[in-house]
Amino acid sequence: MSFSVRILLVVVSLSFLGGVKAQPGSTQLKWAKEGNAFYTEKEGSIVRIELPGNKETVIVPRPQLVASGEIRPIQVRNFSFSEDGGKVLIYTNTKRVWRYNTRGDYWVYDIGNKSLKQVGKDRPVSSLMFAKFSPDGTKVAYTSEHNVYVEELSSGVAKCLTSTGGSRKLINGTFDWVYEEELDCRDGFRWSPDGRHIAYWQIDANKIRDYLMLNTTDSIYPFVIPVEYPKVGEPPSPYKIGVVDIAGGDTKWMNIPGDPQQTYLPRMEWAANSSELILQQLNRKQNDSKLFLSNIASGETALLYEERDSAWIECKGAWQDGIVAGWDWLSGGKEFVWVSEKDGWRHIYRISRDGKKETLITKGDYDIITINRIDEKGNYVYFMASPENATQQYLYRTRLDGKGKLERVTPVDQPGSHEYDISPGALYALHNFGNANTEDVQQWISLPGHQSIAGAAGSGANIAAMVKEAERKKRVEFFRVKTVDGVDMDGWMVKPDHFDSTKKYPVLFYVYGEPAAQTVKDESGAGMNFLYAGSLADDGYIYISVENRGAPAPKGRAWRKAIYRNIGRLNIRDQAMAAREILKWPFVDTSRIAVWGWSGGGSSTLNLLFQYPDIYKTGIAIAAVDNQLCYDNIYQERYMGVPQENREDFVNGSPITYAKNLRGNLLYIHGTGDDNVHYQNAEMLLNVLIKENKVFQFMPYPNRSHGIFEGEGTRKHLSTLYTSYLREHCPGGPR
């Protein structure tokens, strides 16, 4: 499903797809503008570390962060600097909003006079979101309780800029549940470059029906928690883009073509000046992307670029590793960088400001995965790709003018998955490396030569030697399997300890299967099962995952979009046909075949168990979408169409349609407080299974969310339940 549907993600300490990205609002690496230093939090202080010498300077000492009347310093959760570097905005006392801790308190530390001052002190505790300095550093803007405020730092006087007034259903400066979940939209306002205006989203969720979650555990009398949640088939929340003069005056609303109840507006930024905005609009099916320029004085909006696809189009942010703010302008605002799959591969283009000229930057039969740094001065763009192996990723670069060749920056003797946080000017990078048989290694490197920086953390790591040693002790094996349909699928496998090829062993398949995530990646953590209480290898299981069509692997547009309108069918057949080939292996016990997954993987588990009961004998499904008509509109309509036009595809892809075929062992698990994949999915499935007189085991976790982690003992209980069920119904060991 969505980012959080597919793997619990940010609410779980260990991701079973390998690596959780830092969430919004957490302390991350902050590069200095000049690119030769970075800022970070260290033991409660904010420090600057210069490269390559690793010289450390304390910028904000921890003792200076003690507020008046307090004893302990405030905890630095995140921070940002004013444009002139003279002030630091510190985020602390954070609270969770659905997935992430994006609500909290903010303080400004003045480096010059060493003063500490709270911003928004008259607002409710931990109610401020996305605070940011004005370009001149004299003000801070933030949202609180669905309104946008600006505060003069010298006087401490705050002013509400959204005169329409915010509420749970009329949202200014941030977003409703589904925009946040499916489009990564959270921070909903932007300062103009001259600091005179703020542009912001307004989302009107008044026409969106509430899904009513029932909390039965936190008081004697249950109470209802309403969530504005547009189910598939329901129109989205209407949006507006407003621009307000911070000196006073009403909001000027942009005149944006299209019906706001039949379109989405996931991206908005200032268009490299203080007089225009650039917007991305997607139609409801998300297969038509339009880029507009809006004049803030008149509100008039003009189309500058349009792209259509027979399946779907990703919004900006998908190719920048979840970074959704900012726009990549070139040539002083005359051009910008864009990504498209129009030629069958995911490539980078540069588009003229009027949209009339475009230049293909990356050329060839390969996909870029993410853009990591644009070095306009050096005329290079750095990006992740893996032309030969879709389970891995490496750093490449090519000339920004489109006249260069593809250059691999990552050394060829480091096979696996790499990540890079590259400095401005592409001088240095924080490099993370790992593969399925090694632990993660982090090191500082210089670019473009990829030399390790002496004296920096991880600089002594001999990655090539580490890879050779890991290969000798290889735990995880990668393989490819070709199905009867001619589909080549990547997979990984972990065999039992003391494996004997003359014996037969049970197989546990791990599956996700939908367009939001890969399971087969050559990275640290691959082949691990965090829910199993013990070692699958010790207990005599073969653990396998295979990657079906529709997974977001760098294998071309046709691979990824083959699943359009076919979730629950094409991905399920691919998985089952791959399993049929694997069952031919002489050391596989065909009578002991199990499958498990969470969220979208839970849905796939149910479909596999129900549609192919001759293959899969045991299934453990967690937080599954059992009825596709119960999930949200943005995700489900992006990949399946609109049910008013093709309802049969939703029905034919839903596990409840096939529940009557259950023959094997099923353990079904769901949190009753799941705001993402609603608990109603579980009860709809239970009704069908009861009607068909099917025996199964069901475990509801009271008031737990999609991650099933809240409450003392929850994760241990879940692990114990999972493990005991698997051991009982699909016992390990050779036969």
N, C-alpha and C positions, 0 to 999 in steps of 0.2 A: 504494500500500500504506500502511503506517504513515507517521508523520511523517518518519522517516529513509528509508523505502523509497522514498517518492515522489520525493525530489530530492537525495539525498546529504546535503543540509543541512549540519549543523554541521561536518562534516569537510571541506567544500569552501569555499575562500575566496570564491567568487562563486556565488551561487545563481541558477539559471536560471529560477526562478519569481519572482525579484525581492525581495531583502531577506532576510537571515538574522537571526532574532531572537537577542538575546544569550543565550548558553547558561547553564544553571545553573552557578554557581561562578565566573562572570566578574564583573568590576567593573561595576556598573550605577549609575544615579542613585539616591541615597538621600535621600529627602525628610526634612526635620526635622518633628517632630510638629506644630509650630505652622503649617507650610505656607508660611512666608515665607523659607525657606532650604533648601539642599540640600548634601549632602556628596558628594565625589568624590575619586578618586585623581588627583593631578597631579604629574608628575615624581617619582614615588616617595613623595610625602607625601600625607597625607589632609587635605583642606581643606574648610572650610565657606564657602559663597558665599551671601550674603544678597540677596534680591530686594526691591524693584526696583533697588536701588543698585549691585548687583554687588560689594559689599564682600567681600573675600576674607580669611579667617583660617586660618592653618595650625593644625590640631588635633593632628596627629601628624607632626612633622618627619621627613624621611627619615633624617637622621643618628641619630635615636633608635631606628631599626629595625635597628641592628647588634647581632646576638646576641653574647653573651660568647664570646670566642675567635675570632670571625669578623672579616673585613675589610669585606665588602660588606653593605649592608642587605638584609633579606629583601624579596623582590618581592611587592607587594600584588596578589593576584589578585582578592580580594574582601574585604569587611569588614562588620561589623555592630557596633552599639553595645549596651551594657547598657541596661536600662530607664532608669536614672538618668543615662545619658550619661557616666558616669565611666570606663568601660573600653571598649576596642575589641578585638574578636575579629578577627584577621587570618588570611586563608586564603592559603597559598602552596605552592610546590613540588608543583604539581598533576600528577596522572596521569589518563590516560583510562580510563574504564569504559564500554565499548561505544561510546556516542555522545559523551559529554561528559566533561570533566575534573572528576569529582565526588569524587576521592580525593586527599588531600594532607596537609599539615601545618598546624597552627593555633598561633598565638601570641596572647597577651593583652597589650595595652599599657595600663598604668594611667596615665591622663592626669594624675592628681593627683601621684603620686610619680615619674612618668616612667620606670617600670620596664617591662621586656619579659621575658615568661616564656612558655616553650613549654608547650602543653597536650598531654598524652598522650605525653610524651617517652620513656616506656618501651615504647610500642607500636612496631611496625615503621614504618620511614620511609614517608611518604606513604600511610598506611593509614587515616587518619581521614576520616570522612564526616559532613557535615551538622551540624557542631558548632554549638551555640547556648547562649547564656547562660540561666541560670535567671532567673525574674522578678526576684529580688532581687540578681542580679549576683554572687553569691558562688560560684557553681558553673558548670561547663560540662558539658553532656552531648554525647556523640558516639557514632557506631558505628565499630567497627574489627573487621575479619575476622568480620562477621556477628553481632556481639554489641553490646549497648548498654552504655555506660559513663557514669558520672558522676564528675566530679573536683572536689574542694574546692580552690578557688584559693589559699586561705591556706596550706594544708599541702602541696598538690600530690599528695595521696593520691587515687588513682582506684579505683573499685569497679565490678566487672562486675555489672550488674543482671539479666541474662538467665541465670538459673541453669540453663536447659535446655541451654545451650551451643550456639554457632552453628557452622555448617559451610557448605560450598558448597551443600549441599542443604537445610539447615535454617537459614533466614535470619531474623535478628532485626533490626528497625529499618531495613531496606531491602527490596529486592525482587528477584525473579528476572528473567530476561531479558525475558520476554514482558510482564509488568506494566510494566516500564520502557519498553519499546518502544511498546506500544500504548495504555497508559493514563497515560503520563507520571508514573508512580509511581517515585520515587527516594528522597526523604526520608521515612522510615517511622517517625518517632517525634515526639511532641509533649509539651512541658511543660504541666502544669496551670497555670491562672492564679495559684494560690497557691504554686506551686513545690514542692508536697509529693509530687506523683506524676508519673510519665511513662507515657503511653499509647503503645503501639507495635504494629506489625504483626509477626506471625510467618508466614512463608511456608514451607510444607513441600513442597519439590520432589522428595522422595525417590521419588515415584511417576511423576515426569516422566522420560521417556526422554531420554538425551543424544543430540544430533546430534554426530557425531564429525568435526571438521574435521582435515584432515591437513596439517601444516606440513612441507614438503619442502625449504625453502630456508634455514632458519636453523641447520642442523647437517647433518653427513654422514649421520646416520641420521634419517629422518623421525620425527616424533612427533605424537601425537594431542592435539587440544585439544577437550575435551568441553564442550558447551553444553547446559544444560537447556532444551529447546525443545519445547513441546507443539505438534505438528502439528495442522492442522485435523482435527476428528473425535476428538481426544484430550481428556479432561477436564482442566480447569485445576488448578493447584497449590492444595491446600487452604490456607486462611488462618485465622488466629486474631487477635483483638484482645485484648491483655493490658494491664493497668494495674498498675504496681509502685510501692510506697511507697519513695522513695529513702532513707528512714531505715533501711530493712531490711524483710525479709519476702518472701514468695513473690508471684509474679505472680497476680493475680486475672483469670481469663479471662472475657470477656463471653459470655453465653449468647445467641448470635445465631441466629434462626430460619433455616431453609433448609440445604440440603446444601452445605458449603463446596467440594465437588468438582463442583458443578453451578451455582455462582454466583461472582460477583466482588465484591470489596469495594474499590472504587477510591478512596474518600474517607472520611476519619475526622478529626474535630476535637473539641475540647472545646466543649460546648454553652453557651457564654457563662456558664459557672460552673465550679467545680472538683469537681462531684459527678456530672456526666453527660457522656456523649459523644454526638455526632450522627454517624451513619454513612449512607453511600449504598451500597446493594447492587443489583447488576444480576444478572438471571438469565443463564444461559449464552448464550441467544440475544441478550441485551442489548436486549430489547424490553419489559422490565418493570423499572421502577426503583422501589425502596422506600427510604424514609428512616426510620431508626430512632433512638430515644433509648435509650441504655444507662445504667443506674445502676451506678456503679463499685463501690459497696459490696456490692450483691447480685449484680451481673452480669446482672440481668434486663433484657430488651430489649423495647421496645414499638414497634409500627408507628405512625408519625405521618402519613405521606403516601405515596401510591402513584400511579404513572402507567404506562400501557401504550400501546404503539404497534404497528401492524401491521408495521412495518419495524424500526427500531432507535431507541434513545434515547441521546443523548450524556451523558457523565458530567460532573459539575461540573469546571470548569477549561477546558472547550471554549469557554465564552463569556467567559473572562477572560484571553485571550491567552496561554494556557499556564500561568497562575499557578494551581497546584493546592492550595496551602496556604491555610488561613484559611476562614472562613465569614462571610457578610455578615449580621450580626445587626442588627436595628432595635429601637427601643422598649425598650432595656435588656435585650434577650434574649427579648422576648415575640413577636417576629416575625423572619423572615429573608427574604432575596431569593432568588428562584429563577427559572430560565428554562425555558420549555416551548414546544413546537411544537403543542400540542394543538388550537389553533384554525386550524391550517394555516400559521401564521407564527411565527417565532421571537420570542417576547415575554417581557418581564420581569413577574414576579408578586411580590407579597409574601404570605408564607404565615404564618399564626399558629403559635405553638409547638406547639399540639396538632394542627395540620393541618386543623382544621375550617373555617377561614375563609381565603379567598384573594382578593386584589385584583389585577386586571389594571392594570399601571402604564402600559405602552406599548400604544396602541390603533391599529389600522389595518392596511391590507394592505401591510405591509412587514416586513422582518426586521431585528432588531438583530444586529450582527455580534459586537461585544464590549462588555462593561461596562467603562468606563474609570475612573469614580469615583462613589462614592455619598456625597453631601453631605447627611447627615441633618439637620444644623442648618439648612441653607439649603433643605431640602425639595426637593432635585433629585437626579436620577440622570443622569449623563453617559454617553453610549454612542455607538458607531460604527454608522452605517447608511447606506444609499443607496437610497432608495425609487424613484428614477427610472432609475438606471443601475447595473447589477450589476457593472460593471467598475471602479467607483470606490467610495470610502468617505469619509464626512464625520462630523464631530462634531455630535451632537444632544444635547438635554436635554429632560426633561419633569419634571413635579412627581412627587415620590416617593409622594404620597398617591393617585395615579391620577386626579386631577381636573384635570390640566393638558393643554395642547395640545403637539404636537410642535414644538420650536423648533430650527432649524438654527443652530449656533454658528459653524461654518466659513463664511467669506465666500463669497458666490455667485460671485465673480469669480476663484475659485481651483479650476477643475475638475481633478480627478485623484484621487490617493489621499493621505490624511492619516493621521498617527498622533499621539497625544498621550499624554504622561506627565504626569498632572494631580496637583497637590499636594493634601494634606489640606485640606479646606475649599474646594477648587476656586478657590483664589486665583490660581494661576499654572499654567503648563504649558510643557513642552518640546514644541514643535511641529515635526513633520517633514512636509514636503510634497514631492511629486514627481509627475510624470506621464510618459507614454511618450516625450514629446518634450522634457523638461526634465531637468536634473540635480537631485539632491536638495538641498533647502534646509532648514536647521534654524534655528529662532529661538525665543526666549523670549517668551511672551505673557502678558497678564493676562486673566482670565476674570471675567464671561461675555462681555465686549465684544470679545475677540480682538484687543486692541491689542498691538502690538509694544512690548517694553520697551526704552526708550532705553539705549544703552550696552551692552546684552547681545549675546552672539554672535548674528549673523544679523538683528539688529534693523533694519539698513538695507536688507534685501532687499525689493524691490518685486515681490512675487510676481505681482500682476496684470499688470505690465508684462512680466515674464519670460514669462508664459503667452502673451501676445500675440505676443511675438517668436518664441517656439517654434512657435506656430501658423503663422506666416509661413514658417518653415523646416521645416515638418512632415516628419518622417521616417517615423513610424509612423501608419498610418491604421486607424481602427476601422470595422467594418462589421457588418451583420447579414445572415444568410442564412436563408431559409426552405426547409426540406426538403420532399420529397414527402409526408412523414408529418405535415406541418403544424407542425414544431418550429422555433421561431425561435432561432437560435444566434448568440451574439456571437463576433466574431473580430477579430484584428488582422492587418495586412499591412505588410510593408516591401518596396517595389518597388526594382528595380535603379536605380542611378545612370544618368542620361541615358535614362530610360525612354521608349520609343517605342511608343505604343499600337497602331501598325500592325504591330509585330513580335510574335513569340511567344517566351515565356520559360519556363524550367523552374520548377517549384514545389517547395519543400521545406516539408513540414508538420512542425510540432513538436506533439507530443501527450503528454498524461498520461492523462486519461480516467477516473480512478477517484475515489471519494468523498473522498479525503484532500487534494486540492489543486486550485486553479484555475490555469489557464495564461493566461487572457485577462483581464488586469487593467491598468488605465490607471495604471501606476506606472513609476518609473525602472527601466530594465533591460528593459522589455517590448520584444520584437522583436530582442533581442540573442542571439547564439549564441556562448557562451563556448568551445565546442569547435572551432569553425571557425578554422583558422589563416589569417586574412586577413579580408576583408570580403565577405560574401555579396552585398551590393549592388554593390560594385565588380566582382565576378565574374559579375554578370548573373543572379542568382537572385531569384525572388519568395519571400519567407519568410512563412509564414502559420501561425497557430494559431486553432483554433475550439474553442468550449466546449460539450461535450455535456451532456445530462441526467445527473444524478448528481454533477456537480461541486458543491463546497460554496459555490456562489454565493448571494448574498442575493436569491433569486428564489422563495422559498416552499418549504414542505415538499414539495409534490407534485413540484417540479422535482428537488430533491435526492434524494428517496427513490424516484423512478421506477426507479432502477437496482437496487433490492433483488432479490436472487437472479438478477440479470441482468448481472453484470460479465462482460465478454467477449462480450456479445451486443448489448444495448441501446446501450451507449456506442460500440461498434464500428459499429453501423448508423448511429447519429447522425453519427459522424465521416465515414463513407463517403458518406452521402447529402448531407452538406454539401459534400464534395469533388466530388460529381457536379455540384452547382450551380455550383461555382467553375470546374470544367472547361468550363463553357459560356461563360465569359468569353472574348472574342475574342483576348486577348493571352496566353492560357495554352496552353503546348505540352503536349498530352495524352500525348505519347510520353515526356516527361521529368517524371515525378511521383515524388517521393521523400518518405519519412516517417522520423522518428526520435524516440526517447524513451528515458528512463532509468527503470529499476525498473518501476513500474506503467505508465509510458510505454513502456518496452521491451516489456511484455506487449501493450499496445495496438498498438504497431508491428508485432509479429509477427502478431497477429490481423488487422490490416488487410491486411498483405501476403499472408496465407494465405486469408482469407475473401473479399477483393475484389482478386484478382490482375489484373483488368481495369483497375483504377484505378491501383494503386500498383505502380510498376515497380522501385523500389529502396527498401530499408529498412535502417536502422542501429539495432539493438536492443541496449541495454546493461543488464545485470543484471536481466533479465526473470524474472518468475514464469511459467514455461512450463507448469507443471502446478499448478493451484490446490490440489490435494490435498497439495502439498509446503509450503504456507505455514503460518504460525502460526494457532492457534485463535482468538485474540481478534479479530484483524482480519478473517479470512476468514469466520468464523461471524457476526460482526456484520452484514456486508453480504450474505452468501450463505445463511445458515441453517446447519443441522447436517447434514453429509453422510450421516449414517445415515438421514435423512428425505428428502433431495432430492439425492442424489449426482449425478444426471443434470445438474443445473444447474452443478455444478463442472466436470464433464467437458465439457459443451457450451460453457463459457466459456473453456476452456484452449487456448492456442495449439497444443499438441502434437496436439490432436484434428484440426486443419486443416492440419498441416504438409505433408501429402501434396499440397496444392494449390499449393505454391510454384512460381511461374513466373519471377519476377523475380530481382533481385540482392539477396542478403542478406549483411550483415556482422553477425555476432553476437559480443558481447563480454561476458565475465564474469570476476570475480575469484575465484580458487580459495579464498581465505580469507574469503569473504563469509559472515558469521554471520547475516545478515538474510535475504537471498534466496539460499538455499544453492546451491552449485555443482552439486549433483545435478540442478537444473533444467536446466542447460546440457547435461549428459550424457544426460539423458532425451530432450531435443529432438534432440541429435545422433544418437542411435540411430534415431529415427523418420526423420530426413532421410536418413541412410545407407541405411536399409531401403528408402526410396522412391527411391533413386538421385538425390537432389537435390544439385546443386552449389552450394556456398556458401562463404563465408570465415568462419573462426572465429578469435578471438583470446582465449585465456585469459591473465589477468594473475596470475602466481604469487604466492600468499599475500597478495593485495590484498583489502581489505574491500569493502563495498558501494560506498564512495566512490571506489575505484580511484585513490588518491592517494599511497599509501605507496611509498617507494623512490625513489631518485634517477632523475630523467628520466621518471618514469611519466606525469605529466600532459602533458608535451610529446610523448611518444610516442603517447599516446591521441589527442591533437589532430591530430598528423601523420597517423595511421592514418585517423581519421574524415574528415579533409579530402581526403586522396588518394583514398579510396574513393568519396566523393561526386563528386569531379571526374571520376574515371574512368568511373563508371557512370551519372552524371546530370550531364553537363557543362553549365556555365553559359553565359550569353550569348544574345543574340537570334538568331532565325532568320526 
